[in-house]
């Protein structure tokens, strides 16, 4: 069934974009094939294909070989100090802030985790107060997904003297409240954190892991968590497509 007035590809993209936001096409679902969309909007397949390219460039959809075009729209999540509170991290038996946020959106959080003892990068070693060039840290590398959609790449680093033999070495996503709760159980309650955030293109490896175009931009977050005494016990790096986060920070003004 066609529409009375034919749409240009940008108008078609705007129509489909709004239908995705309105839930006509659900996140993690597969869009109808291009011939079906062409019939719906009274357009040629070439125009539909151009509209799909626009939406893919925005991160609204993602073509997948042999699986059709998946809807990858996720409403931007608020990144603020409030997400690190114990109540937020452990809400509904969540395994950290990410779990709680994704479940709040009605999606299923998934974790792919690799844990190893390793030599930390120099900036991580410096932030943790560790001698550089030594295998003196534990790292939990995680690819975080929402209903099959890659959303973030995290790497959490801890001094090995604190983390060895603890739940932090467990490879499964079995820590209620995430790594901050695990550190608190070990006696290292964090009371202060600093973050450095910048926007950059993804590396080829990051683009592959996040299933995004290398032309997209990502947020790179370098988070350092400290105890009341000022001891740095956690460095977490996060790489995520920029459109998935809204950054909000509150700070004093003199």
ZAMARGU-4260 file (C-alpha; in steps of 0.2 Angstrom, whole numbers, plus 5000, padded with zeros to 4 digits):
<rodrens>
0) 5000/5000/5000 | 5008/5017/4995 | 5006/5034/5002 | 4997/5048/4992 | 5013/5059/4992
5) 5029/5051/4988 | 5043/5053/5001 | 5061/5058/4999 | 5074/5047/5007 | 5077/5060/5021
10) 5058/5061/5024 | 5057/5042/5024 | 5071/5041/5037 | 5063/5054/5048 | 5047/5044/5047
15) 5055/5027/5052 | 5066/5036/5065 | 5050/5042/5074 | 5042/5025/5072 | 5057/5017/5081
20) 5057/5030/5095 | 5038/5028/5097 | 5040/5009/5098 | 5032/5004/5082 | 5048/4995/5078
25) 5055/4988/5095 | 5074/4989/5100 | 5083/4973/5096 | 5069/4968/5083 | 5072/4966/5065
30) 5065/4979/5053 | 5054/4973/5038 | 5063/4969/5022 | 5067/4984/5011 | 5053/4978/4998
35) 5040/4979/5012 | 5046/4996/5017 | 5046/5002/4999 | 5028/4996/4997 | 5023/5004/5013
40) 5030/5021/5009 | 5027/5021/4990 | 5045/5022/4986 | 5058/5013/4976 | 5070/5001/4985
45) 5085/5013/4981 | 5076/5027/4991 | 5073/5015/5005 | 5091/5009/5005 | 5097/5027/5006
50) 5085/5030/5021 | 5092/5015/5029 | 5110/5022/5026 | 5105/5038/5035 | 5098/5028/5050
55) 5113/5017/5051 | 5124/5032/5051 | 5114/5039/5066 | 5115/5022/5076 | 5097/5019/5075
60) 5098/5003/5065 | 5112/4990/5061 | 5113/4978/5046 | 5118/4961/5051 | 5124/4948/5038
65) 5111/4935/5036 | 5100/4942/5050 | 5092/4957/5042 | 5092/4975/5049 | 5091/4976/5068
70) 5084/4991/5077 | 5098/4997/5089 | 5090/5013/5096 | 5092/5014/5114 | 5087/5030/5123
75) 5102/5040/5129 | 5106/5035/5147 | 5111/5048/5160 | 5129/5046/5166 | 5130/5055/5182
80) 5136/5053/5200 | 5119/5046/5205 | 5122/5030/5195 | 5137/5025/5206 | 5126/5025/5222
85) 5125/5008/5231 | 5106/5009/5229 | 5107/5011/5210 | 5120/4998/5208 | 5111/4984/5217
90) 5093/4989/5212 | 5083/4973/5209 | 5099/4962/5212 | 5108/4971/5198 | 5126/4967/5194
95) 5131/4985/5194 | 5124/5001/5187 | 5124/4995/5169 | 5113/4981/5173 | 5100/4992/5183
100) 5100/5005/5168 | 5097/4992/5155 | 5083/4983/5164 | 5075/5000/5167 | 5074/5001/5148
105) 5065/4984/5147 | 5080/4976/5139 | 5091/4962/5145 | 5109/4966/5151 | 5122/4953/5145
110) 5141/4952/5150 | 5156/4945/5141 | 5170/4945/5153 | 5188/4941/5153 | 5198/4942/5169
115) 5217/4941/5170 | 5232/4947/5180 | 5241/4959/5169 | 5254/4974/5167 | 5243/4989/5168
120) 5245/5003/5155 | 5256/5017/5162 | 5241/5029/5165 | 5232/5016/5175 | 5247/5011/5185
125) 5250/5030/5189 | 5232/5032/5194 | 5233/5017/5206 | 5250/5021/5213 | 5258/5005/5206
130) 5276/5003/5199 | 5275/5004/5180 | 5279/4989/5169 | 5275/4975/5182 | 5261/4962/5183
135) 5254/4970/5198 | 5235/4973/5193 | 5220/4963/5190 | 5209/4968/5175 | 5191/4963/5172
140) 5188/4966/5153 | 5169/4967/5148 | 5159/4969/5133 | 5142/4974/5139 | 5126/4971/5128
145) 5108/4976/5129 | 5097/4962/5122 | 5111/4957/5110 | 5116/4975/5105 | 5134/4980/5110
150) 5134/4995/5121 | 5150/4997/5130 | 5168/4991/5132 | 5174/4992/5150 | 5190/4987/5158
155) 5191/4988/5177 | 5209/4988/5185 | 5213/4984/5203 | 5229/4983/5213 | 5233/4964/5213
160) 5237/4965/5232 | 5219/4969/5235 | 5210/4959/5221 | 5219/4942/5221 | 5209/4928/5227
165) 5193/4938/5229 | 5176/4939/5219 | 5184/4951/5207 | 5194/4936/5200 | 5178/4927/5196
170) 5175/4927/5177 | 5156/4926/5177 | 5145/4942/5180 | 5141/4936/5197 | 5145/4951/5208
175) 5129/4959/5215 | 5131/4978/5213 | 5147/4977/5202 | 5165/4979/5206 | 5162/4994/5218
180) 5151/4983/5230 | 5165/4969/5229 | 5178/4981/5234 | 5167/4987/5248 | 5165/4969/5254
185) 5184/4969/5255 | 5185/4984/5266 | 5188/4997/5252 | 5173/5008/5252 | 5175/5021/5238
190) 5170/5039/5244 | 5176/5049/5229 | 5179/5047/5210 | 5186/5057/5196 | 5182/5055/5178
195) 5191/5061/5162 | 5180/5061/5147 | 5184/5064/5129 | 5176/5061/5112 | 5186/5052/5098
200) 5185/5040/5084 | 5185/5022/5089 | 5200/5011/5085 | 5197/4997/5072 | 5196/4984/5086
205) 5183/4995/5096 | 5173/4998/5080 | 5172/4979/5077 | 5168/4975/5095 | 5154/4988/5096
210) 5148/4984/5078 | 5149/5002/5073 | 5156/5011/5058 | 5174/5018/5061 | 5167/5035/5056
215) 5156/5035/5072 | 5162/5044/5087 | 5164/5036/5105 | 5165/5043/5122 | 5181/5037/5131
220) 5179/5038/5150 | 5193/5036/5162 | 5186/5034/5180 | 5197/5033/5196 | 5188/5028/5212
225) 5196/5032/5229 | 5193/5027/5247 | 5191/5040/5261 | 5210/5040/5265 | 5213/5044/5246
230) 5219/5027/5241 | 5215/5024/5223 | 5208/5006/5222 | 5199/5006/5205 | 5202/5012/5187
235) 5188/5009/5175 | 5189/5014/5157 | 5174/5014/5146 | 5172/5016/5128 | 5154/5018/5121
240) 5146/5025/5105 | 5143/5044/5110 | 5124/5044/5106 | 5121/5031/5120 | 5125/5043/5134
245) 5121/5060/5141 | 5134/5067/5153 | 5128/5076/5168 | 5140/5082/5183 | 5136/5093/5198
250) 5151/5103/5205 | 5153/5117/5217 | 5156/5135/5211 | 5167/5147/5221
</rodrens>
